[in-house]
Amino acid sequence: MKDDQNNKWNVFGVAVSGPRKGDQLNSKTSFKALWWAWQTFYDDFNFEN
C-alpha cells in the first residue's frame, strides 16, 4: 500500500520505502465474535438485559 506521503507499507505495517522507511504502524488489540460465542471466552458471561 502507498500512502499520500509516498510511503510504501507491507502487510505487517512496516514502511519499506519513503520518508518513514523502517517505521511500523501501531497494531490494535481486538477480536470479533458473535453474541453466542462470547460465552466461550468469558465464564461469567450473561446475555440477559
mmCIF entry with sequence, helices, sheets and N, C-alpha, C, O atoms, coordinates in Angstrom:
data_MODEL
# 
_entry.id   MODEL 
# 
_entity.id                         1 
_entity.type                       polymer 
_entity.pdbx_number_of_molecules   1 
# 
_entity_poly.entity_id                      1 
_entity_poly.type                           'polypeptide(L)' 
_entity_poly.nstd_linkage                   no 
_entity_poly.nstd_monomer                   no 
_entity_poly.pdbx_seq_one_letter_code       MKDDQNNKWNVFGVAVSGPRKGDQLNSKTSFKALWWAWQTFYDDFNFEN 
_entity_poly.pdbx_seq_one_letter_code_can   MKDDQNNKWNVFGVAVSGPRKGDQLNSKTSFKALWWAWQTFYDDFNFEN 
_entity_poly.pdbx_strand_id                 A 
# 
loop_
_entity_poly_seq.entity_id 
_entity_poly_seq.num 
_entity_poly_seq.mon_id 
_entity_poly_seq.hetero 
1 1  MET n 
1 2  LYS n 
1 3  ASP n 
1 4  ASP n 
1 5  GLN n 
1 6  ASN n 
1 7  ASN n 
1 8  LYS n 
1 9  TRP n 
1 10 ASN n 
1 11 VAL n 
1 12 PHE n 
1 13 GLY n 
1 14 VAL n 
1 15 ALA n 
1 16 VAL n 
1 17 SER n 
1 18 GLY n 
1 19 PRO n 
1 20 ARG n 
1 21 LYS n 
1 22 GLY n 
1 23 ASP n 
1 24 GLN n 
1 25 LEU n 
1 26 ASN n 
1 27 SER n 
1 28 LYS n 
1 29 THR n 
1 30 SER n 
1 31 PHE n 
1 32 LYS n 
1 33 ALA n 
1 34 LEU n 
1 35 TRP n 
1 36 TRP n 
1 37 ALA n 
1 38 TRP n 
1 39 GLN n 
1 40 THR n 
1 41 PHE n 
1 42 TYR n 
1 43 ASP n 
1 44 ASP n 
1 45 PHE n 
1 46 ASN n 
1 47 PHE n 
1 48 GLU n 
1 49 ASN n 
# 
_struct_asym.id          A 
_struct_asym.entity_id   1 
# 
loop_
_struct_conf.conf_type_id 
_struct_conf.id 
_struct_conf.pdbx_PDB_helix_id 
_struct_conf.beg_label_comp_id 
_struct_conf.beg_label_asym_id 
_struct_conf.beg_label_seq_id 
_struct_conf.pdbx_beg_PDB_ins_code 
_struct_conf.end_label_comp_id 
_struct_conf.end_label_asym_id 
_struct_conf.end_label_seq_id 
_struct_conf.pdbx_end_PDB_ins_code 
_struct_conf.beg_auth_comp_id 
_struct_conf.beg_auth_asym_id 
_struct_conf.beg_auth_seq_id 
_struct_conf.end_auth_comp_id 
_struct_conf.end_auth_asym_id 
_struct_conf.end_auth_seq_id 
_struct_conf.pdbx_PDB_helix_class 
_struct_conf.details 
_struct_conf.pdbx_PDB_helix_length 
HELX_P HELX_P1 AA1 TRP A 35 ? ALA A 37 ? TRP A 35 ALA A 37 5 ? 3 
HELX_P HELX_P2 AA2 TRP A 38 ? PHE A 41 ? TRP A 38 PHE A 41 1 ? 4 
# 
_struct_conf_type.id          HELX_P 
_struct_conf_type.criteria    ? 
_struct_conf_type.reference   ? 
# 
_struct_sheet.id               AA1 
_struct_sheet.type             ? 
_struct_sheet.number_strands   2 
_struct_sheet.details          ? 
# 
_struct_sheet_order.sheet_id     AA1 
_struct_sheet_order.range_id_1   1 
_struct_sheet_order.range_id_2   2 
_struct_sheet_order.offset       ? 
_struct_sheet_order.sense        anti-parallel 
# 
loop_
_struct_sheet_range.sheet_id 
_struct_sheet_range.id 
_struct_sheet_range.beg_label_comp_id 
_struct_sheet_range.beg_label_asym_id 
_struct_sheet_range.beg_label_seq_id 
_struct_sheet_range.pdbx_beg_PDB_ins_code 
_struct_sheet_range.end_label_comp_id 
_struct_sheet_range.end_label_asym_id 
_struct_sheet_range.end_label_seq_id 
_struct_sheet_range.pdbx_end_PDB_ins_code 
_struct_sheet_range.beg_auth_comp_id 
_struct_sheet_range.beg_auth_asym_id 
_struct_sheet_range.beg_auth_seq_id 
_struct_sheet_range.end_auth_comp_id 
_struct_sheet_range.end_auth_asym_id 
_struct_sheet_range.end_auth_seq_id 
AA1 1 LYS A 8  ? TRP A 9  ? LYS A 8  TRP A 9  
AA1 2 ALA A 15 ? SER A 17 ? ALA A 15 SER A 17 
# 
loop_
_atom_site.group_PDB 
_atom_site.id 
_atom_site.type_symbol 
_atom_site.label_atom_id 
_atom_site.label_alt_id 
_atom_site.label_comp_id 
_atom_site.label_asym_id 
_atom_site.label_entity_id 
_atom_site.label_seq_id 
_atom_site.pdbx_PDB_ins_code 
_atom_site.Cartn_x 
_atom_site.Cartn_y 
_atom_site.Cartn_z 
_atom_site.occupancy 
_atom_site.B_iso_or_equiv 
_atom_site.pdbx_formal_charge 
_atom_site.auth_seq_id 
_atom_site.auth_comp_id 
_atom_site.auth_asym_id 
_atom_site.auth_atom_id 
_atom_site.pdbx_PDB_model_num 
ATOM 1   N N  . MET A 1 1  ? 0.839   -1.165  0.000  1.00 0.00 ? 1  MET A N  1 
ATOM 2   C CA . MET A 1 1  ? 0.000   0.000   0.000  1.00 0.00 ? 1  MET A CA 1 
ATOM 3   C C  . MET A 1 1  ? 0.890   1.236   0.000  1.00 0.00 ? 1  MET A C  1 
ATOM 4   O O  . MET A 1 1  ? 1.951   1.253   0.624  1.00 0.00 ? 1  MET A O  1 
ATOM 5   N N  . LYS A 1 2  ? 0.455   2.244   -0.691 1.00 0.00 ? 2  LYS A N  1 
ATOM 6   C CA . LYS A 1 2  ? 1.187   3.504   -0.726 1.00 0.00 ? 2  LYS A CA 1 
ATOM 7   C C  . LYS A 1 2  ? 0.290   4.600   -0.173 1.00 0.00 ? 2  LYS A C  1 
ATOM 8   O O  . LYS A 1 2  ? -0.872  4.708   -0.566 1.00 0.00 ? 2  LYS A O  1 
ATOM 9   N N  . ASP A 1 3  ? 0.819   5.416   0.739  1.00 0.00 ? 3  ASP A N  1 
ATOM 10  C CA . ASP A 1 3  ? 0.011   6.491   1.320  1.00 0.00 ? 3  ASP A CA 1 
ATOM 11  C C  . ASP A 1 3  ? 0.243   7.817   0.612  1.00 0.00 ? 3  ASP A C  1 
ATOM 12  O O  . ASP A 1 3  ? 0.985   7.891   -0.368 1.00 0.00 ? 3  ASP A O  1 
ATOM 13  N N  . ASP A 1 4  ? -0.398  8.857   1.118  1.00 0.00 ? 4  ASP A N  1 
ATOM 14  C CA . ASP A 1 4  ? -0.317  10.179  0.483  1.00 0.00 ? 4  ASP A CA 1 
ATOM 15  C C  . ASP A 1 4  ? 1.022   10.875  0.695  1.00 0.00 ? 4  ASP A C  1 
ATOM 16  O O  . ASP A 1 4  ? 1.265   11.933  0.115  1.00 0.00 ? 4  ASP A O  1 
ATOM 17  N N  . GLN A 1 5  ? 1.898   10.293  1.520  1.00 0.00 ? 5  GLN A N  1 
ATOM 18  C CA . GLN A 1 5  ? 3.224   10.869  1.750  1.00 0.00 ? 5  GLN A CA 1 
ATOM 19  C C  . GLN A 1 5  ? 4.314   10.050  1.063  1.00 0.00 ? 5  GLN A C  1 
ATOM 20  O O  . GLN A 1 5  ? 5.495   10.172  1.390  1.00 0.00 ? 5  GLN A O  1 
ATOM 21  N N  . ASN A 1 6  ? 3.906   9.213   0.105  1.00 0.00 ? 6  ASN A N  1 
ATOM 22  C CA . ASN A 1 6  ? 4.808   8.374   -0.697 1.00 0.00 ? 6  ASN A CA 1 
ATOM 23  C C  . ASN A 1 6  ? 5.539   7.302   0.109  1.00 0.00 ? 6  ASN A C  1 
ATOM 24  O O  . ASN A 1 6  ? 6.635   6.883   -0.264 1.00 0.00 ? 6  ASN A O  1 
ATOM 25  N N  . ASN A 1 7  ? 4.941   6.861   1.205  1.00 0.00 ? 7  ASN A N  1 
ATOM 26  C CA . ASN A 1 7  ? 5.478   5.725   1.949  1.00 0.00 ? 7  ASN A CA 1 
ATOM 27  C C  . ASN A 1 7  ? 4.801   4.469   1.424  1.00 0.00 ? 7  ASN A C  1 
ATOM 28  O O  . ASN A 1 7  ? 3.593   4.459   1.188  1.00 0.00 ? 7  ASN A O  1 
ATOM 29  N N  . LYS A 1 8  ? 5.580   3.410   1.243  1.00 0.00 ? 8  LYS A N  1 
ATOM 30  C CA . LYS A 1 8  ? 5.018   2.120   0.874  1.00 0.00 ? 8  LYS A CA 1 
ATOM 31  C C  . LYS A 1 8  ? 5.072   1.219   2.100  1.00 0.00 ? 8  LYS A C  1 
ATOM 32  O O  . LYS A 1 8  ? 6.110   1.102   2.751  1.00 0.00 ? 8  LYS A O  1 
ATOM 33  N N  . TRP A 1 9  ? 3.930   0.575   2.414  1.00 0.00 ? 9  TRP A N  1 
ATOM 34  C CA . TRP A 1 9  ? 3.786   -0.255  3.603  1.00 0.00 ? 9  TRP A CA 1 
ATOM 35  C C  . TRP A 1 9  ? 3.569   -1.702  3.196  1.00 0.00 ? 9  TRP A C  1 
ATOM 36  O O  . TRP A 1 9  ? 2.877   -1.990  2.219  1.00 0.00 ? 9  TRP A O  1 
ATOM 37  N N  . ASN A 1 10 ? 4.169   -2.612  3.960  1.00 0.00 ? 10 ASN A N  1 
ATOM 38  C CA . ASN A 1 10 ? 3.913   -4.030  3.711  1.00 0.00 ? 10 ASN A CA 1 
ATOM 39  C C  . ASN A 1 10 ? 2.715   -4.489  4.533  1.00 0.00 ? 10 ASN A C  1 
ATOM 40  O O  . ASN A 1 10 ? 2.116   -3.685  5.248  1.00 0.00 ? 10 ASN A O  1 
ATOM 41  N N  . VAL A 1 11 ? 2.357   -5.771  4.443  1.00 0.00 ? 11 VAL A N  1 
ATOM 42  C CA . VAL A 1 11 ? 1.168   -6.280  5.129  1.00 0.00 ? 11 VAL A CA 1 
ATOM 43  C C  . VAL A 1 11 ? 1.333   -6.299  6.645  1.00 0.00 ? 11 VAL A C  1 
ATOM 44  O O  . VAL A 1 11 ? 0.343   -6.452  7.360  1.00 0.00 ? 11 VAL A O  1 
ATOM 45  N N  . PHE A 1 12 ? 2.543   -6.150  7.150  1.00 0.00 ? 12 PHE A N  1 
ATOM 46  C CA . PHE A 1 12 ? 2.793   -6.142  8.587  1.00 0.00 ? 12 PHE A CA 1 
ATOM 47  C C  . PHE A 1 12 ? 2.809   -4.722  9.161  1.00 0.00 ? 12 PHE A C  1 
ATOM 48  O O  . PHE A 1 12 ? 3.045   -4.546  10.356 1.00 0.00 ? 12 PHE A O  1 
ATOM 49  N N  . GLY A 1 13 ? 2.559   -3.705  8.322  1.00 0.00 ? 13 GLY A N  1 
ATOM 50  C CA . GLY A 1 13 ? 2.518   -2.324  8.783  1.00 0.00 ? 13 GLY A CA 1 
ATOM 51  C C  . GLY A 1 13 ? 3.881   -1.680  8.903  1.00 0.00 ? 13 GLY A C  1 
ATOM 52  O O  . GLY A 1 13 ? 4.046   -0.708  9.640  1.00 0.00 ? 13 GLY A O  1 
ATOM 53  N N  . VAL A 1 14 ? 4.854   -2.203  8.192  1.00 0.00 ? 14 VAL A N  1 
ATOM 54  C CA . VAL A 1 14 ? 6.204   -1.646  8.212  1.00 0.00 ? 14 VAL A CA 1 
ATOM 55  C C  . VAL A 1 14 ? 6.428   -0.869  6.919  1.00 0.00 ? 14 VAL A C  1 
ATOM 56  O O  . VAL A 1 14 ? 6.152   -1.371  5.829  1.00 0.00 ? 14 VAL A O  1 
ATOM 57  N N  . ALA A 1 15 ? 6.928   0.356   7.047  1.00 0.00 ? 15 ALA A N  1 
ATOM 58  C CA . ALA A 1 15 ? 7.238   1.161   5.865  1.00 0.00 ? 15 ALA A CA 1 
ATOM 59  C C  . ALA A 1 15 ? 8.498   0.614   5.220  1.00 0.00 ? 15 ALA A C  1 
ATOM 60  O O  . ALA A 1 15 ? 9.560   0.570   5.842  1.00 0.00 ? 15 ALA A O  1 
ATOM 61  N N  . VAL A 1 16 ? 8.370   0.195   3.962  1.00 0.00 ? 16 VAL A N  1 
ATOM 62  C CA . VAL A 1 16 ? 9.512   -0.387  3.258  1.00 0.00 ? 16 VAL A CA 1 
ATOM 63  C C  . VAL A 1 16 ? 10.221  0.623   2.359  1.00 0.00 ? 16 VAL A C  1 
ATOM 64  O O  . VAL A 1 16 ? 11.331  0.370   1.892  1.00 0.00 ? 16 VAL A O  1 
ATOM 65  N N  . SER A 1 17 ? 9.579   1.770   2.117  1.00 0.00 ? 17 SER A N  1 
ATOM 66  C CA . SER A 1 17 ? 10.229  2.853   1.387  1.00 0.00 ? 17 SER A CA 1 
ATOM 67  C C  . SER A 1 17 ? 9.500   4.155   1.681  1.00 0.00 ? 17 SER A C  1 
ATOM 68  O O  . SER A 1 17 ? 8.368   4.153   2.166  1.00 0.00 ? 17 SER A O  1 
ATOM 69  N N  . GLY A 1 18 ? 10.160  5.258   1.382  1.00 0.00 ? 18 GLY A N  1 
ATOM 70  C CA . GLY A 1 18 ? 9.576   6.573   1.627  1.00 0.00 ? 18 GLY A CA 1 
ATOM 71  C C  . GLY A 1 18 ? 10.184  7.227   2.857  1.00 0.00 ? 18 GLY A C  1 
ATOM 72  O O  . GLY A 1 18 ? 11.100  6.678   3.471  1.00 0.00 ? 18 GLY A O  1 
ATOM 73  N N  . PRO A 1 19 ? 9.672   8.411   3.221  1.00 0.00 ? 19 PRO A N  1 
ATOM 74  C CA . PRO A 1 19 ? 10.220  9.171   4.343  1.00 0.00 ? 19 PRO A CA 1 
ATOM 75  C C  . PRO A 1 19 ? 10.144  8.447   5.685  1.00 0.00 ? 19 PRO A C  1 
ATOM 76  O O  . PRO A 1 19 ? 10.947  8.714   6.579  1.00 0.00 ? 19 PRO A O  1 
ATOM 77  N N  . ARG A 1 20 ? 9.187   7.536   5.831  1.00 0.00 ? 20 ARG A N  1 
ATOM 78  C CA . ARG A 1 20 ? 9.026   6.812   7.105  1.00 0.00 ? 20 ARG A CA 1 
ATOM 79  C C  . ARG A 1 20 ? 9.593   5.396   7.039  1.00 0.00 ? 20 ARG A C  1 
ATOM 80  O O  . ARG A 1 20 ? 9.211   4.540   7.837  1.00 0.00 ? 20 ARG A O  1 
ATOM 81  N N  . LYS A 1 21 ? 10.489  5.145   6.106  1.00 0.00 ? 21 LYS A N  1 
ATOM 82  C CA . LYS A 1 21 ? 11.064  3.812   5.937  1.00 0.00 ? 21 LYS A CA 1 
ATOM 83  C C  . LYS A 1 21 ? 11.589  3.274   7.278  1.00 0.00 ? 21 LYS A C  1 
ATOM 84  O O  . LYS A 1 21 ? 12.331  3.955   7.986  1.00 0.00 ? 21 LYS A O  1 
ATOM 85  N N  . GLY A 1 22 ? 11.187  2.036   7.610  1.00 0.00 ? 22 GLY A N  1 
ATOM 86  C CA . GLY A 1 22 ? 11.596  1.417   8.855  1.00 0.00 ? 22 GLY A CA 1 
ATOM 87  C C  . GLY A 1 22 ? 10.606  1.597   9.989  1.00 0.00 ? 22 GLY A C  1 
ATOM 88  O O  . GLY A 1 22 ? 10.649  0.847   10.964 1.00 0.00 ? 22 GLY A O  1 
ATOM 89  N N  . ASP A 1 23 ? 9.703   2.585   9.884  1.00 0.00 ? 23 ASP A N  1 
ATOM 90  C CA . ASP A 1 23 ? 8.677   2.778   10.915 1.00 0.00 ? 23 ASP A CA 1 
ATOM 91  C C  . ASP A 1 23 ? 7.636   1.671   10.831 1.00 0.00 ? 23 ASP A C  1 
ATOM 92  O O  . ASP A 1 23 ? 7.420   1.083   9.771  1.00 0.00 ? 23 ASP A O  1 
ATOM 93  N N  . GLN A 1 24 ? 6.995   1.396   11.963 1.00 0.00 ? 24 GLN A N  1 
ATOM 94  C CA . GLN A 1 24 ? 5.931   0.401   11.990 1.00 0.00 ? 24 GLN A CA 1 
ATOM 95  C C  . GLN A 1 24 ? 4.676   1.026   12.570 1.00 0.00 ? 24 GLN A C  1 
ATOM 96  O O  . GLN A 1 24 ? 4.738   1.766   13.552 1.00 0.00 ? 24 GLN A O  1 
ATOM 97  N N  . LEU A 1 25 ? 3.535   0.726   11.958 1.00 0.00 ? 25 LEU A N  1 
ATOM 98  C CA . LEU A 1 25 ? 2.254   1.222   12.441 1.00 0.00 ? 25 LEU A CA 1 
ATOM 99  C C  . LEU A 1 25 ? 1.867   0.497   13.723 1.00 0.00 ? 25 LEU A C  1 
ATOM 100 O O  . LEU A 1 25 ? 2.232   -0.663  13.914 1.00 0.00 ? 25 LEU A O  1 
ATOM 101 N N  . ASN A 1 26 ? 1.131   1.171   14.604 1.00 0.00 ? 26 ASN A N  1 
ATOM 102 C CA . ASN A 1 26 ? 0.637   0.548   15.833 1.00 0.00 ? 26 ASN A CA 1 
ATOM 103 C C  . ASN A 1 26 ? -0.454  -0.457  15.502 1.00 0.00 ? 26 ASN A C  1 
ATOM 104 O O  . ASN A 1 26 ? -1.297  -0.204  14.642 1.00 0.00 ? 26 ASN A O  1 
ATOM 105 N N  . SER A 1 27 ? -0.439  -1.585  16.176 1.00 0.00 ? 27 SER A N  1 
ATOM 106 C CA . SER A 1 27 ? -1.465  -2.605  15.997 1.00 0.00 ? 27 SER A CA 1 
ATOM 107 C C  . SER A 1 27 ? -2.531  -2.452  17.068 1.00 0.00 ? 27 SER A C  1 
ATOM 108 O O  . SER A 1 27 ? -2.229  -2.118  18.214 1.00 0.00 ? 27 SER A O  1 
ATOM 109 N N  . LYS A 1 28 ? -3.762  -2.694  16.694 1.00 0.00 ? 28 LYS A N  1 
ATOM 110 C CA . LYS A 1 28 ? -4.878  -2.675  17.634 1.00 0.00 ? 28 LYS A CA 1 
ATOM 111 C C  . LYS A 1 28 ? -5.099  -4.091  18.155 1.00 0.00 ? 28 LYS A C  1 
ATOM 112 O O  . LYS A 1 28 ? -4.992  -5.060  17.404 1.00 0.00 ? 28 LYS A O  1 
ATOM 113 N N  . THR A 1 29 ? -5.406  -4.200  19.433 1.00 0.00 ? 29 THR A N  1 
ATOM 114 C CA . THR A 1 29 ? -5.708  -5.484  20.034 1.00 0.00 ? 29 THR A CA 1 
ATOM 115 C C  . THR A 1 29 ? -7.220  -5.604  20.154 1.00 0.00 ? 29 THR A C  1 
ATOM 116 O O  . THR A 1 29 ? -7.856  -4.845  20.886 1.00 0.00 ? 29 THR A O  1 
ATOM 117 N N  . SER A 1 30 ? -7.781  -6.545  19.444 1.00 0.00 ? 30 SER A N  1 
ATOM 118 C CA . SER A 1 30 ? -9.223  -6.742  19.491 1.00 0.00 ? 30 SER A CA 1 
ATOM 119 C C  . SER A 1 30 ? -9.568  -8.098  18.888 1.00 0.00 ? 30 SER A C  1 
ATOM 120 O O  . SER A 1 30 ? -8.727  -8.758  18.278 1.00 0.00 ? 30 SER A O  1 
ATOM 121 N N  . PHE A 1 31 ? -10.803 -8.492  19.069 1.00 0.00 ? 31 PHE A N  1 
ATOM 122 C CA . PHE A 1 31 ? -11.319 -9.665  18.385 1.00 0.00 ? 31 PHE A CA 1 
ATOM 123 C C  . PHE A 1 31 ? -12.806 -9.470  18.157 1.00 0.00 ? 31 PHE A C  1 
ATOM 124 O O  . PHE A 1 31 ? -13.454 -8.659  18.817 1.00 0.00 ? 31 PHE A O  1 
ATOM 125 N N  . LYS A 1 32 ? -13.322 -10.220 17.224 1.00 0.00 ? 32 LYS A N  1 
ATOM 126 C CA . LYS A 1 32 ? -14.722 -10.096 16.861 1.00 0.00 ? 32 LYS A CA 1 
ATOM 127 C C  . LYS A 1 32 ? -15.388 -11.449 17.073 1.00 0.00 ? 32 LYS A C  1 
ATOM 128 O O  . LYS A 1 32 ? -14.843 -12.482 16.686 1.00 0.00 ? 32 LYS A O  1 
ATOM 129 N N  . ALA A 1 33 ? -16.563 -11.441 17.688 1.00 0.00 ? 33 ALA A N  1 
ATOM 130 C CA . ALA A 1 33 ? -17.288 -12.679 17.919 1.00 0.00 ? 33 ALA A CA 1 
ATOM 131 C C  . ALA A 1 33 ? -18.789 -12.414 17.867 1.00 0.00 ? 33 ALA A C  1 
ATOM 132 O O  . ALA A 1 33 ? -19.247 -11.319 18.191 1.00 0.00 ? 33 ALA A O  1 
ATOM 133 N N  . LEU A 1 34 ? -19.534 -13.408 17.464 1.00 0.00 ? 34 LEU A N  1 
ATOM 134 C CA . LEU A 1 34 ? -20.984 -13.309 17.502 1.00 0.00 ? 34 LEU A CA 1 
ATOM 135 C C  . LEU A 1 34 ? -21.442 -13.413 18.949 1.00 0.00 ? 34 LEU A C  1 
ATOM 136 O O  . LEU A 1 34 ? -20.707 -13.920 19.797 1.00 0.00 ? 34 LEU A O  1 
ATOM 137 N N  . TRP A 1 35 ? -22.649 -12.938 19.239 1.00 0.00 ? 35 TRP A N  1 
ATOM 138 C CA . TRP A 1 35 ? -23.118 -12.868 20.624 1.00 0.00 ? 35 TRP A CA 1 
ATOM 139 C C  . TRP A 1 35 ? -23.046 -14.211 21.319 1.00 0.00 ? 35 TRP A C  1 
ATOM 140 O O  . TRP A 1 35 ? -22.723 -14.263 22.506 1.00 0.00 ? 35 TRP A O  1 
ATOM 141 N N  . TRP A 1 36 ? -23.337 -15.308 20.616 1.00 0.00 ? 36 TRP A N  1 
ATOM 142 C CA . TRP A 1 36 ? -23.346 -16.623 21.252 1.00 0.00 ? 36 TRP A CA 1 
ATOM 143 C C  . TRP A 1 36 ? -21.945 -17.158 21.517 1.00 0.00 ? 36 TRP A C  1 
ATOM 144 O O  . TRP A 1 36 ? -21.787 -18.097 22.296 1.00 0.00 ? 36 TRP A O  1 
ATOM 145 N N  . ALA A 1 37 ? -20.939 -16.591 20.896 1.00 0.00 ? 37 ALA A N  1 
ATOM 146 C CA . ALA A 1 37 ? -19.570 -17.070 21.080 1.00 0.00 ? 37 ALA A CA 1 
ATOM 147 C C  . ALA A 1 37 ? -18.891 -16.453 22.305 1.00 0.00 ? 37 ALA A C  1 
ATOM 148 O O  . ALA A 1 37 ? -17.877 -16.979 22.765 1.00 0.00 ? 37 ALA A O  1 
ATOM 149 N N  . TRP A 1 38 ? -19.416 -15.360 22.841 1.00 0.00 ? 38 TRP A N  1 
ATOM 150 C CA . TRP A 1 38 ? -18.788 -14.712 23.990 1.00 0.00 ? 38 TRP A CA 1 
ATOM 151 C C  . TRP A 1 38 ? -18.689 -15.652 25.180 1.00 0.00 ? 38 TRP A C  1 
ATOM 152 O O  . TRP A 1 38 ? -17.737 -15.577 25.956 1.00 0.00 ? 38 TRP A O  1 
ATOM 153 N N  . GLN A 1 39 ? -19.666 -16.534 25.326 1.00 0.00 ? 39 GLN A N  1 
ATOM 154 C CA . GLN A 1 39 ? -19.669 -17.460 26.456 1.00 0.00 ? 39 GLN A CA 1 
ATOM 155 C C  . GLN A 1 39 ? -18.436 -18.361 26.433 1.00 0.00 ? 39 GLN A C  1 
ATOM 156 O O  . GLN A 1 39 ? -17.979 -18.801 27.487 1.00 0.00 ? 39 GLN A O  1 
ATOM 157 N N  . THR A 1 40 ? -17.899 -18.638 25.267 1.00 0.00 ? 40 THR A N  1 
ATOM 158 C CA . THR A 1 40 ? -16.683 -19.440 25.137 1.00 0.00 ? 40 THR A CA 1 
ATOM 159 C C  . THR A 1 40 ? -15.478 -18.727 25.748 1.00 0.00 ? 40 THR A C  1 
ATOM 160 O O  . THR A 1 40 ? -14.600 -19.374 26.319 1.00 0.00 ? 40 THR A O  1 
ATOM 161 N N  . PHE A 1 41 ? -15.432 -17.409 25.633 1.00 0.00 ? 41 PHE A N  1 
ATOM 162 C CA . PHE A 1 41 ? -14.287 -16.637 26.107 1.00 0.00 ? 41 PHE A CA 1 
ATOM 163 C C  . PHE A 1 41 ? -14.407 -16.197 27.566 1.00 0.00 ? 41 PHE A C  1 
ATOM 164 O O  . PHE A 1 41 ? -13.398 -16.014 28.247 1.00 0.00 ? 41 PHE A O  1 
ATOM 165 N N  . TYR A 1 42 ? -15.640 -16.028 28.045 1.00 0.00 ? 42 TYR A N  1 
ATOM 166 C CA . TYR A 1 42 ? -15.851 -15.486 29.384 1.00 0.00 ? 42 TYR A CA 1 
ATOM 167 C C  . TYR A 1 42 ? -16.779 -16.401 30.178 1.00 0.00 ? 42 TYR A C  1 
ATOM 168 O O  . TYR A 1 42 ? -17.939 -16.588 29.810 1.00 0.00 ? 42 TYR A O  1 
ATOM 169 N N  . ASP A 1 43 ? -16.268 -16.964 31.259 1.00 0.00 ? 43 ASP A N  1 
ATOM 170 C CA . ASP A 1 43 ? -17.048 -17.886 32.088 1.00 0.00 ? 43 ASP A CA 1 
ATOM 171 C C  . ASP A 1 43 ? -18.253 -17.211 32.746 1.00 0.00 ? 43 ASP A C  1 
ATOM 172 O O  . ASP A 1 43 ? -19.291 -17.846 32.934 1.00 0.00 ? 43 ASP A O  1 
ATOM 173 N N  . ASP A 1 44 ? -18.122 -15.934 33.094 1.00 0.00 ? 44 ASP A N  1 
ATOM 174 C CA . ASP A 1 44 ? -19.210 -15.248 33.793 1.00 0.00 ? 44 ASP A CA 1 
ATOM 175 C C  . ASP A 1 44 ? -20.126 -14.454 32.861 1.00 0.00 ? 44 ASP A C  1 
ATOM 176 O O  . ASP A 1 44 ? -20.851 -13.567 33.312 1.00 0.00 ? 44 ASP A O  1 
ATOM 177 N N  . PHE A 1 45 ? -20.095 -14.766 31.572 1.00 0.00 ? 45 PHE A N  1 
ATOM 178 C CA . PHE A 1 45 ? -20.915 -14.050 30.604 1.00 0.00 ? 45 PHE A CA 1 
ATOM 179 C C  . PHE A 1 45 ? -22.392 -14.360 30.803 1.00 0.00 ? 45 PHE A C  1 
ATOM 180 O O  . PHE A 1 45 ? -22.777 -15.522 30.929 1.00 0.00 ? 45 PHE A O  1 
ATOM 181 N N  . ASN A 1 46 ? -23.226 -13.307 30.831 1.00 0.00 ? 46 ASN A N  1 
ATOM 182 C CA . ASN A 1 46 ? -24.664 -13.446 30.975 1.00 0.00 ? 46 ASN A CA 1 
ATOM 183 C C  . ASN A 1 46 ? -25.314 -12.519 29.970 1.00 0.00 ? 46 ASN A C  1 
ATOM 184 O O  . ASN A 1 46 ? -25.118 -11.306 30.032 1.00 0.00 ? 46 ASN A O  1 
ATOM 185 N N  . PHE A 1 47 ? -26.087 -13.069 29.041 1.00 0.00 ? 47 PHE A N  1 
ATOM 186 C CA . PHE A 1 47 ? -26.667 -12.274 27.967 1.00 0.00 ? 47 PHE A CA 1 
ATOM 187 C C  . PHE A 1 47 ? -28.055 -11.729 28.315 1.00 0.00 ? 47 PHE A C  1 
ATOM 188 O O  . PHE A 1 47 ? -28.791 -11.318 27.418 1.00 0.00 ? 47 PHE A O  1 
ATOM 189 N N  . GLU A 1 48 ? -28.410 -11.720 29.550 1.00 0.00 ? 48 GLU A N  1 
ATOM 190 C CA . GLU A 1 48 ? -29.711 -11.169 29.949 1.00 0.00 ? 48 GLU A CA 1 
ATOM 191 C C  . GLU A 1 48 ? -29.602 -9.671  30.178 1.00 0.00 ? 48 GLU A C  1 
ATOM 192 O O  . GLU A 1 48 ? -28.593 -9.188  30.692 1.00 0.00 ? 48 GLU A O  1 
ATOM 193 N N  . ASN A 1 49 ? -30.629 -8.945  29.803 1.00 0.00 ? 49 ASN A N  1 
ATOM 194 C CA . ASN A 1 49 ? -30.625 -7.482  29.983 1.00 0.00 ? 49 ASN A CA 1 
ATOM 195 C C  . ASN A 1 49 ? -30.978 -7.111  31.390 1.00 0.00 ? 49 ASN A C  1 
ATOM 196 O O  . ASN A 1 49 ? -31.025 -5.927  31.724 1.00 0.00 ? 49 ASN A O  1 
# 
